[in-house]
Structures are given as structure tokens and as C-alpha cells.
Amino acid sequence: MNKEDIEVLAEGETLRVSYHKKAETDKSYIYRGITRKSFDLAWKISAKLNIDKLEASLDKGLLIIEIPFSQIATTKTITIK
């Protein structure tokens, strides 16, 4: 797969990764080692992560998605009066 074939979408609190297989020409194969099927996966992302600064890369066929922690989601100590 090429990086142009994979779609990474950030929709609100949802991260969606999808691939849609293109139609192949009429070729007959004796053996095909790796099967490529369409997929559409989605994950709910915690508010602790900053989805706006999401970065995705493809390295040697492995999709790497990096999501940094959000600065807003730090813990706060409250003093009891």
C-alpha cells in the first residue's frame, strides 16, 4: 500500500483509518502472498490527547500515528478551605 491509498481522518473525538481497495483488472494468479482487503477502523480518542496536532507517517509499510498529550488536560490540585 502507498500512503496515498490510506486515509486518516480526525472527526471530533474519533480517529478513523480507512483503505478502499481499487478494482483490479482481469488477471489470473496462481498464488498471491499478501491479501489486501478494504478496511474502515475507528477509535474514540481521550480528551487528554490533542487530536489537532495528530501526525501520521508510513515507514516500511507500517502506519505510525502520533498524538501528543493536550496541555489543557493537566491535573489541578484544589485546596480545601
Secondary structure, 3 states (H helix, E strand, C coil): CCCCCEEEEEECCEEEEEECCCCCCCCCCCCCCCCCCCEEEEEECCCCECHHHCEEEEECCEEEEECCECCCCCCCCCCCC
